[in-house]
Amino acid sequence: MVRVTNALSAHRRRKRLHKLAKGFVGDRRNHLRQTKDAVMKALAYNYHHRKIKKRDFRRLWIVRIGVAAKMNGLSYSKLINGLNKAGCLINRKMLSEMAMCDPEAFTVIAGVAKDKLAAA
C-alpha cells in the first residue's frame, strides 16, 4: 500500500502564511511558528485599527468644525444644535471641508444655526 503524505496541502498552507508575512523581519518571516503568531496578531491589529481610523477622522472633523464655529461666534455644540433645529442634514465631514476650503459658505451655515438658536 502506498504511504499517504500531507505534503501538498501543508506546503500550500505554509506558502499562504509566508505570503501574508511578506515584509516581516527576521524569524517572524522565516520560521513557521513565529510567522503564524505574527500574522494572526497583524490581522487582529488590522481589523482593530480600521475601526479606530473612523474614530480618529470623526475627532479631526469635530476639531476643525469647532475652530471654525468659534471664529463665527458659536461653540461646536451650539452650532450642531442650531443646525439640527434648522433641519440641516450636512454631515461633519462636509462641514469640516467647508470650514477649511470655503469659509464663506461655512459662515452662511453658521448664520443659519445662529438664527434658529435665537428663534428658539
N, C-alpha and C positions, 0 to 999 in steps of 0.2 A: 504494500500500500504506500502511496506517495505521502510524504510529510507535508502538511499544510502550514504555510507561514503567513504572518500578518504583515509582511514587508511592504507591500504596495500601499495599503491604507495607512500604515504607520508613517511611511515616508511622506505621503500626501499631507497627513496631519501635521507633521513637523515642518514641512515646507510652508504650509499655510501660516503656522505660528511664526516662523522666521521671517516671512514676508511682512507680517504685522509689526515685527520688531525692527524693521528697517530704520536705520538712523540711531538705534540704541548704541551705547558704548560698552565695550569690554564684555564681561561674562553675561551681561544682560542680553547680548546679541548672540553669543556663541554657544552657551550651554542651555540645554533644554529646560531644566528645572527653573533656573533663574529667568529664562526667557518667558516661560509660561506665567510666572508670578508678575513679571514686569508688564507683560502685555495685558493681563487681567486688570492690574492697577491702573494702567494707562487708559484702558477703555472705561473704567469706572470714573476716573477723573474727567475724561472726555464728556461723558454724559452729564456729570455734575456741573462742569464749567459752562456747558451750553445753557444750562438753566441760570447760572449766575450772570452770564453775559446779558441776558434780558433785564435782570435787576439793575445791573450797572448802567445800562443805557437809559433806563427809566429815571434813575437817580440823576444822571447827567442832564437829561431833558428838564427835570424839575428845577435843578440849579439854574440853568440858563433862563427858564421862564421866570423864576423868582427874581433874578437880577434885572431882567427887562421890566418886570412888573414894578419893582422898586423905582426904576427910572421914570415910570409913569405915575408914581404916587400911590401904588397899591401894594399890598402884600400878596404873596403867592396864593394863600388860602382865600383871600377876598376876591382875587381875580378869578379863580376857579369857581367860587360860589356865584359870582356875578354872571359868569358865562353859563353856568348851569341854569340859573334863573332866566337868562335870556334865551335858553333853548339852543345855544351854540354847540354844535357837535364836532368841533375841531379837536383832534386828539393832541396829546402832549408832544408827540414827535413833530407834528406840523407846527404847533405853537413855538417850539424851540427853534425850528428852522426859520420861521418868520422873525423871531426875536433877533436872530443872527443876521439873516440876509436881507430882510425887508422891515426895518424898524418902523417905517411909516405905517405900514399895514398893521403891525402889532399895536401901534398907538391907537389906531381906529378901533381895534378889537378891545383894547383896554378901556377906551371911552365907552363902548357899549356895556362893558361889565360895570363901570362906574355908574352909568345911568340906571341900570337895573338895581344896583345896590342902593342908590339914592331914592328910587321909587318905592322900594320895599320897606 
